[in-house]
């Protein structure tokens, strides 16, 4: 394909901030060769997005009335009033504004498609009716890269219109077929991939540790995720308390921020730390665009989600960094991790089980080295090339059919 004749793909990132789906999108747009990307973010413009997507044309829609905010609003109202009437009234008002915003957003996407002569739409995260309506209006094919975050079942007309649904795991593929009614022949399972070498060859361990005053003998337990309830940072915080009580010199590092989801959960964690006099045992690194250096600074990676993850990039990033991974035994973690060979699986929302698993790795050098060694091998299955090749072949097939 001639460089000057590249087809154009409009990526719609429906996530609201720091998260694995956006990082996965980054890997795609940075490595795609035969198509020109353009991105629309359903989020406010922030350092996170501008840092990692600086070379790609993008627009930012700071949407105020999404399904995430609807859930937050409902929780807020219920917290301060037990009135069912008031709750329904405020949610109804919210829904009116939400509908108006959806209409405006569809028109904005439609305008972008026409102005930039977009050939194909690739929606990241979920079956988004706003974007699909724009694709229908402009008569361009639409691919959905589902992450299993569907707030409500999509209308049949949207499922019918989309050309392909990409699932990051077999579990998500089954969910989309059985729960949402997506025909199996429309579903492809493509695992997320990463730049393995950037993690494996990172030399910044001591620089990162010294910048936070972490002693060389301390064992760093790290977690990479948005600070929101489903990720389970509070579970890890409680496990660290137990490890400290048992005399282990551990430091817990949280890499990530609360993004657009509010500070309440972060404040709960900080309160627990203060009450238990654990201030010196935690590092809140916030958002970092150089996560590979932080993996290098860590000794053990933890992924203690209390709700099912669609994929969990932290797992393959830990493998690439040759670090043992401990994850909750739910969702994609069960599909990806071979217990006691490529990681450890623990009961969800169980700080004692998590503490015991971390202690095993601290005490058992053979187990630690086995997991680290196997991780290095396993990471090779998730190099970028495979996903990009599959996607470009998919794009070409779909666009050629439309042209014909």
URRA-V55176 format. One record per residue. PHI is phi in degrees with one decimal (none if undefined). NEAR is the number of other C-alpha atoms within 12 Angstrom. D_FIRST is the distance of its C-alpha to the first C-alpha in Angstrom with 2 decimals. Layout:
BEGIN
PHI_NEAR_D_FIRST / PHI_NEAR_D_FIRST
END
This chain:
BEGIN
none_12_0.00 / -64.8_10_3.83 / -59.4_11_6.35 / -79.7_10_8.55 / -118.4_12_6.97 / -62.5_22_6.82 / -75.1_29_9.18 / -110.8_35_12.58 / -115.3_41_14.87 / -95.0_45_18.60 / -94.2_44_20.54 / -109.8_47_24.26 / -94.4_44_26.47 / -87.8_41_29.80 / -68.1_42_31.67 / -106.9_37_34.32 / 170.8_37_34.15 / -54.7_40_33.98 / 179.6_40_32.91 / -62.9_34_30.81 / -65.9_39_28.44 / -68.4_36_27.49 / -64.5_37_27.12 / -62.7_40_24.83 / -62.4_43_22.69 / -57.1_36_22.71 / -62.3_28_21.38 / -71.3_40_18.45 / -70.2_37_17.46 / -77.7_25_18.10 / -110.8_27_15.96 / -66.3_29_12.95 / -111.5_24_9.83 / -100.9_25_6.77 / -136.9_34_9.22 / -94.9_33_11.90 / -90.2_35_15.37 / -137.3_39_18.58 / -121.5_39_21.85 / -115.0_41_25.16 / -103.3_38_28.06 / -85.2_40_31.23 / -163.5_32_33.23 / -74.6_25_34.84 / -70.2_25_33.15 / -143.9_23_34.46 / -58.9_18_34.11 / -57.6_28_32.55 / -73.2_35_29.50 / -67.5_23_29.22 / -66.4_18_29.55 / -92.2_28_26.80 / -119.0_31_24.32 / -62.9_19_25.02 / -93.5_17_21.48 / -114.4_26_20.13 / -57.5_23_21.20 / -149.3_29_23.90 / -127.6_28_26.91 / -120.9_27_30.08 / -107.2_28_32.32 / -77.6_21_35.66 / -73.1_31_36.77 / -105.1_26_40.49 / -130.7_30_41.09 / -92.9_34_38.84 / -64.0_29_40.09 / -63.7_26_40.53 / -67.1_23_42.87 / -62.7_27_44.67 / -64.4_20_45.63 / -63.6_23_46.76 / -61.9_28_48.80 / -61.8_27_50.50 / -61.9_18_51.41 / -65.0_19_52.81 / -64.7_21_54.94 / -62.5_19_56.28 / -64.6_13_57.19 / -108.6_13_59.48 / -150.2_15_60.78 / -98.8_14_61.66 / -76.1_14_61.59 / -65.0_15_59.40 / -62.2_13_59.83 / -64.5_18_58.51 / -61.1_23_55.56 / -64.7_19_54.58 / -64.4_16_55.20 / -66.5_23_53.00 / -66.0_27_50.18 / -65.1_18_50.49 / -61.3_18_50.28 / -58.8_25_47.25 / -64.3_23_45.59 / -65.1_17_46.18 / -63.6_21_44.49 / -63.1_23_41.65 / -61.3_21_41.08 / -62.5_19_41.05 / -65.2_23_38.57 / -60.6_28_36.25 / -62.7_22_36.34 / -63.4_21_35.62 / -65.4_34_32.71 / -59.2_29_31.11 / -65.8_23_31.43 / -66.0_25_29.90 / -67.1_40_26.80 / -58.1_29_26.57 / -62.8_22_26.74 / -63.2_30_23.91 / -57.7_35_21.63 / -72.1_21_22.51 / -65.7_15_22.49 / -103.7_22_19.04 / 51.8_24_17.40 / -68.0_32_16.70 / -96.7_35_14.75 / -154.1_45_16.29 / -108.3_48_19.34 / -125.0_44_20.04 / -90.6_43_23.80 / -103.6_43_25.16 / 113.8_39_28.75 / -161.0_38_30.08 / -76.3_45_29.98 / -93.4_44_30.46 / -65.4_34_31.94 / -60.7_34_31.42 / -68.3_46_27.62 / -64.0_44_27.48 / -60.0_33_29.71 / -65.7_36_27.29 / -62.4_39_24.40 / -63.1_27_26.80 / -59.8_21_27.80 / -95.9_26_24.28 / 56.9_24_23.30 / -115.4_33_20.18 / -67.9_40_19.73 / -135.3_43_21.33 / -110.3_41_21.22 / -115.5_45_24.31 / -100.3_47_24.56 / -77.6_47_28.31 / -114.1_45_30.65 / 76.6_38_33.73 / -102.7_29_35.13 / -77.4_27_35.86 / -69.0_20_39.02 / -144.0_15_39.60 / -58.9_23_38.17 / -73.0_27_35.41 / -65.8_20_36.24 / -59.7_16_35.26 / -64.4_17_33.31 / -74.8_30_30.92 / -63.5_31_30.60 / -66.0_24_30.01 / -73.1_31_27.31 / -64.2_39_25.11 / -78.5_38_22.51 / -150.3_36_22.72 / -119.6_46_25.02 / -98.9_41_24.23 / -110.1_38_27.47 / -76.8_41_27.88 / -145.4_33_30.77 / -64.8_28_32.39 / -63.0_31_35.27 / -67.1_37_33.22 / -59.5_34_31.64 / -63.0_27_35.22 / -63.1_28_36.33 / -65.3_39_33.65 / -76.0_26_34.56 / -80.2_15_38.32 / -94.1_19_39.07 / -104.9_29_36.47 / 81.1_23_35.99 / -76.5_34_32.22 / -57.0_23_31.67 / -59.0_24_30.87 / -68.8_17_28.06 / -91.9_26_26.21 / -103.1_33_26.64 / -122.6_31_24.55 / -96.5_29_26.16 / -130.2_32_23.95 / -69.6_39_25.99 / -64.1_44_25.29 / -131.9_39_24.27 / -143.9_38_25.10 / -81.7_35_24.81 / -57.4_30_27.62 / -63.8_22_28.25 / -64.3_25_29.01 / -87.6_34_31.88 / -68.1_33_33.13 / -102.8_18_33.43 / -69.9_25_34.96 / -115.2_19_38.20 / -98.5_23_39.54 / -55.2_27_42.11 / -68.2_22_45.22 / -62.2_19_43.93 / -66.9_28_43.21 / -62.2_30_46.46 / -68.0_16_48.59 / -66.3_17_47.16 / -107.6_23_48.61 / 68.7_20_51.78 / -87.9_27_51.09 / -66.0_21_53.44 / -63.0_21_52.09 / -84.7_17_54.16 / -70.6_26_52.90 / -95.1_31_50.54 / -95.0_40_47.70 / -99.6_47_46.68 / -116.7_44_43.46 / -135.6_49_41.73 / -118.9_48_38.36 / -176.3_42_38.14 / -61.3_39_39.01 / -88.7_40_42.78 / -137.6_34_43.36 / -51.9_26_45.82 / -64.3_23_43.51 / -76.5_36_42.29 / 85.6_37_45.87 / -60.9_46_46.61 / -66.7_35_50.25 / -62.4_39_50.50 / -65.5_47_49.40 / -58.2_45_51.82 / -67.4_34_54.69 / -66.6_36_53.69 / -63.7_43_53.82 / -58.2_33_57.33 / -66.1_27_58.39 / -65.9_31_56.96 / -64.7_26_58.76 / -64.2_18_61.96 / -89.5_16_61.66 / 90.7_14_61.50 / -86.5_27_57.84 / -83.3_25_56.45 / -119.1_36_53.21 / -123.6_38_51.15 / -100.6_45_48.81 / -119.0_42_45.70 / -100.6_40_43.83 / -108.2_36_40.38 / 138.5_32_39.21 / -129.4_31_40.86 / -83.2_31_42.03 / 54.1_28_39.19 / -92.1_28_39.96 / -95.2_29_42.33 / 92.0_22_45.50 / -99.7_18_47.83 / -58.3_19_50.35 / -67.8_24_49.06 / -59.2_28_48.65 / -67.0_19_52.21 / -62.4_22_53.47 / -64.8_29_52.09 / -62.9_27_53.60 / -64.3_18_56.90 / -61.8_24_57.05 / -62.4_28_56.39 / -66.2_17_59.13 / -59.4_13_61.68 / -98.6_20_61.27 / 54.5_17_61.33 / -110.1_26_57.92 / -54.8_21_56.60 / -80.3_24_56.31 / -103.4_35_54.29 / -129.1_37_51.22 / -124.7_30_48.38 / -103.1_31_46.30 / -80.0_27_43.27 / 70.0_25_41.53 / -68.1_29_37.82 / -135.4_27_36.16 / -88.3_24_32.55 / -114.0_24_33.23 / -66.1_36_34.26 / -57.8_35_33.68 / -66.5_28_36.68 / -75.7_47_38.80 / -63.3_44_38.02 / -62.2_34_39.14 / -75.7_41_42.35 / -91.8_42_43.15 / -111.4_36_44.89 / -135.6_44_44.48 / -106.6_48_41.91 / -124.1_50_43.16 / -133.1_52_41.41 / -92.1_51_44.44 / -55.6_42_42.97 / -103.0_27_45.59 / -131.2_26_43.15 / -64.7_30_40.31 / -93.9_38_37.00 / -68.5_41_33.73 / -143.9_44_32.44 / 93.0_44_34.03 / -60.7_41_31.66 / -55.4_50_34.83 / -67.2_50_35.25 / -73.4_48_32.09 / -68.2_46_32.50 / -62.8_50_36.05 / -59.7_45_34.95 / -62.1_41_32.47 / -83.7_44_35.35 / 59.9_40_37.67 / -117.7_45_40.07 / -61.8_51_42.04 / -115.7_54_41.17 / -117.4_51_43.78 / -138.3_53_42.68 / -67.2_40_44.37 / -84.7_30_44.49 / -138.4_27_42.68 / 60.4_32_39.22 / -64.7_35_36.18 / -56.9_40_38.36 / -67.6_29_40.10 / -73.7_27_36.88 / -88.8_39_35.46 / -94.0_35_38.64 / -95.0_23_40.83 / -54.1_25_44.22 / 69.5_25_45.88 / -119.1_26_42.99 / -119.3_36_40.02 / 162.6_45_42.01 / -118.5_41_45.06 / -109.5_35_45.38 / -129.1_33_48.20 / -65.2_28_49.73 / -68.1_31_48.23 / 55.8_30_50.35 / -127.6_27_52.76 / -66.2_30_53.41 / -68.1_23_55.90 / -63.4_28_53.51 / -65.4_41_50.87 / -59.6_35_53.52 / -63.5_27_54.59 / -66.9_38_51.04 / -62.6_44_50.58 / -62.7_31_54.01 / -57.4_24_53.08 / -70.6_33_50.26 / -68.8_28_52.60 / -88.1_15_55.32 / -104.3_15_53.48 / -62.1_16_51.68 / -64.1_16_50.74 / -63.8_26_49.02 / -58.0_31_47.25 / -67.4_25_45.94 / -62.8_25_44.98 / -64.6_37_42.84 / -63.8_33_41.25 / -66.0_26_40.51 / -66.6_30_39.05 / -62.5_38_36.96 / -59.5_33_35.22 / -70.6_24_34.33 / -62.3_30_33.34 / -59.4_37_30.95 / -64.2_25_28.62 / -74.4_25_27.72 / -121.1_32_26.25 / -70.0_30_23.79 / -56.4_31_20.69 / -51.3_25_18.13 / -61.1_23_19.31 / -61.8_31_19.07 / -62.3_31_15.61 / -60.8_21_14.28 / -65.4_22_16.34 / -65.4_35_15.32 / -63.9_31_11.54 / -66.1_18_12.41 / -65.3_28_14.90 / -56.9_34_12.83 / -60.7_24_10.38 / -61.4_18_13.62 / -69.0_27_15.44 / -65.6_27_13.19 / -63.3_16_12.70 / -65.8_13_16.47 / -66.7_16_17.17 / -61.6_14_15.29 / -67.7_7_17.20
END
